[in-house]
Amino acid sequence: QVQLVESGGGLVQTGGSLRLSCAASGFTFGLYHTGWYRQAPGREREFVASITPGGGITKYADSAKDRFTISRDNANKTVDLEMNNRKPEDTAVYYCQAHVAWSRDYWGQGTQVTVSS
């Protein structure tokens, strides 16, 4: 059974830091691109960051550059998102995603992050 389980969400003050983690199981994690997306109330889900299967290439949305860092541990099948200097507009449900060209995408159930001003 394929699973992506996010953890680490919660309430943080503006300027604070938070680290999200996603644990994968049920598929060959090391072959998949992984990423983080978020969805704020009343808005569509948007891309935050991604990382290639080997971890060598990362991409970030403009809103995440210089503040967020994505990393992965293929041995433990996890992908993390370190978020620094949080802003109220970062408030959203954050989702972990796994993608490979020849199969469907997998998504986690999401974890709520709230940034108080």
C-alpha positions as CSV (number, residue, x, y, z in Angstrom):
1,Q,0.0,0.0,0.0
2,V,1.4,3.3,-1.1
3,Q,1.6,5.9,1.7
4,L,3.0,9.4,2.1
5,V,2.6,10.7,5.6
6,E,3.4,14.3,6.5
7,S,4.3,15.5,9.9
8,G,5.7,18.6,11.6
9,G,2.9,21.1,11.0
10,G,1.7,23.4,13.6
11,L,1.5,27.0,14.7
12,V,4.6,29.2,14.4
13,Q,5.1,33.0,14.8
14,T,6.1,35.2,12.0
15,G,9.9,34.9,11.5
16,G,10.0,31.5,13.1
17,S,11.1,28.2,11.7
18,L,9.4,24.9,11.1
19,R,10.5,21.6,9.6
20,L,8.1,19.4,7.8
21,S,8.8,15.7,7.1
22,C,7.2,13.2,4.8
23,A,7.6,9.4,5.2
24,A,7.1,7.3,2.2
25,S,6.3,3.6,1.9
26,G,4.8,1.1,-0.6
27,F,6.8,2.2,-3.7
28,T,10.4,2.6,-4.9
29,F,11.0,5.9,-3.3
30,G,14.5,6.4,-4.8
31,L,13.1,6.5,-8.3
32,Y,10.7,9.3,-7.7
33,H,11.0,13.0,-7.9
34,T,9.5,14.4,-4.6
35,G,8.1,17.7,-3.8
36,W,6.0,19.9,-1.5
37,Y,2.9,21.8,-2.5
38,R,0.6,23.9,-0.4
39,Q,-3.0,25.1,-0.5
40,A,-4.3,28.1,1.3
41,P,-8.0,28.6,2.1
42,G,-9.8,29.6,-1.0
43,R,-6.8,29.1,-3.3
44,E,-5.6,26.4,-5.6
45,R,-2.8,24.1,-4.6
46,E,0.6,25.5,-5.6
47,F,4.1,24.3,-6.0
48,V,6.6,25.0,-3.2
49,A,9.7,22.9,-3.9
50,S,10.9,19.7,-5.5
51,I,14.0,17.5,-5.5
52,T,15.3,14.9,-8.0
53,P,15.5,11.2,-7.1
54,G,19.2,11.5,-6.3
55,G,18.9,14.8,-4.4
56,G,21.2,16.6,-6.7
57,I,18.8,19.2,-8.2
58,T,16.3,21.3,-6.3
59,K,13.7,23.8,-7.5
60,Y,11.7,26.3,-5.5
61,A,8.8,28.6,-6.1
62,D,9.8,32.3,-6.0
63,S,8.0,32.6,-2.6
64,A,10.2,29.8,-1.1
65,K,13.6,30.8,-2.5
66,D,16.1,31.8,0.1
67,R,13.7,30.8,2.9
68,F,12.9,27.1,2.4
69,T,15.2,24.1,1.9
70,I,14.1,20.7,0.6
71,S,16.1,17.6,1.3
72,R,15.6,13.9,1.1
73,D,17.0,10.7,2.6
74,N,16.5,7.8,0.3
75,A,17.8,5.2,2.8
76,N,15.0,6.2,5.2
77,K,12.5,7.2,2.5
78,T,11.8,10.7,3.8
79,V,11.7,14.1,2.2
80,D,11.8,17.2,4.4
81,L,11.1,20.9,4.0
82,E,12.9,23.3,6.3
83,M,11.0,26.6,6.4
84,N,12.7,29.7,7.9
85,N,11.6,33.3,8.3
86,R,7.9,32.3,8.1
87,K,5.4,34.8,6.9
88,P,1.6,34.9,7.5
89,E,1.1,34.2,3.8
90,D,2.8,30.8,4.3
91,T,-0.3,29.6,6.2
92,A,-1.6,26.7,4.3
93,V,-2.0,22.9,4.2
94,Y,1.3,21.5,3.0
95,Y,1.3,18.3,0.9
96,C,4.0,15.9,0.0
97,Q,4.1,14.6,-3.5
98,A,6.0,11.8,-5.3
99,H,6.2,11.8,-9.1
100,V,7.6,9.6,-11.8
101,A,7.0,9.8,-15.5
102,W,5.6,6.3,-16.0
103,S,3.2,6.1,-13.2
104,R,0.6,8.2,-11.3
105,D,1.5,10.8,-8.8
106,Y,1.2,10.0,-5.1
107,W,0.1,12.5,-2.5
108,G,0.0,12.7,1.3
109,Q,-3.0,13.8,3.3
110,G,-1.5,17.1,4.2
111,T,-0.3,18.9,7.3
112,Q,-1.6,22.3,8.5
113,V,0.9,25.1,9.0
114,T,-0.3,28.3,10.5
115,V,1.9,31.4,10.8
116,S,0.6,34.0,13.3
117,S,1.4,37.6,12.8
